[in-house]
Amino acid sequence: MRLKLISAAAMALVLVGGPNAAEAQVRTPVTEAKVAQVLSPVQRDAVLSAVKAAYQKAYVFPEKTPAILARLDKAKAARRYNVENPNELAGLLTSDLREASQDHHAFIEYNPQRYAAATVPASGPPGQDLAGFDAAAARRDNHGLTDMRILAGNVRYLRIAGFHWISDETGQAYDEAMRFLKGGDAVIIDLRGNGGGSSEAVQYLVSHFLKPGTLEITFLHAGREPVQTRALDNLPAGRMLGKPLYVLIDQGSASAAESFAYDVQQFKLGKLVGSGTAGAANNNDFVPIAPGFMLSVSTGRPVHPVSKSNWEGTGVTPEIATSSEQAQDAAHARALRELLAANPDPSVGADYTWALLALEARLHPVTPPEATLQAAPGTYGKYAVTAEKDGLWISRPGHPLWPAPRHLTPLTNDGLFAVDGVDMLRIGLKPNTLELWWKGEATPRLLKRD
């Protein structure tokens, strides 16, 4: 079984640094009710001893362990950990572990529910252990596959909020998603805010874009044999070799999400769009520590076959840099431009052009001439254009499917507008004339001002 890169419950700790990192994660509905726990000095000392023992036993960078232990001992001697609130202790320990190791997977969280699941006896009720706890969360989240859409121009979109993995279940969810994506002219996979998860899920996903047997990554462990991962042979949905692929990333993309993005970049499978990622490459195990803590210890580090390195501390840099908010539109527009350049079919190209115009206007807002805005209001046959503080509006009084005015969004600076909520129609405003540009028609229908 491959190692988990980071649990869904602890994703925020990878993304938030400093002394409040653990507190940022644990103050959620999962743990807020448990904050009444008060730590005794004996419990605090036991927690610290358990943390040190875990790092001595399994940390992937043993050469760093003495400095980490020294940092913890110095903090204890300075009474830094003399706090009663477990969330506060977790935050202090996380800050010290991070600074001493420079490891983004070094943290401890106070999470009594996960601790309880992790310490269920082998003879306990089936499904109540940590695997069952995580499996229940995965099912509620549809294995992390939270949104699938067909964007304009038949660009298929998939959002992966987290990389869950349940054997014999998650693969089936991915099969359905991959069949959906295969039908697109291009594919956008959205990993913004995805804090990571299971490396098995990454392996399954990236296998759809690689030739069978391709060496994907190697995990190195202290005192153990390396573990290699290769692209899978059997994929029920088939492969998408050469399919135009765009992956959205931002600073919230961490760990397993970065692993997939790194594969896309290193193997040149597609283009990354957005901003640089968190820089958390190591893979980790979780150690339960009484009375309710979960300690993350990096037990392996990845080595990519192309770069001979990984993204720890540096993150993954996109080829197309843009804000997180505009990443989807930027990727969609780039996909349409490249599809347009590659497709000689004029009917298909017209579909791409129609969609691209609206995307470009969102990415680069247009301000039409003041003269157009002032001259536009009026009645044009069955249509009426009015001017409000927020721009122009169009209505069709009496039409059952158009009961209220719709806002006009400028697409070009020569008087072409999109009708909000009606993608099949564009409005051209010329002196004393309203143009109805219907999708698929080469020329507009002209309406003179009444």
Disulfide bonds with the S-S distance in Angstrom:
none
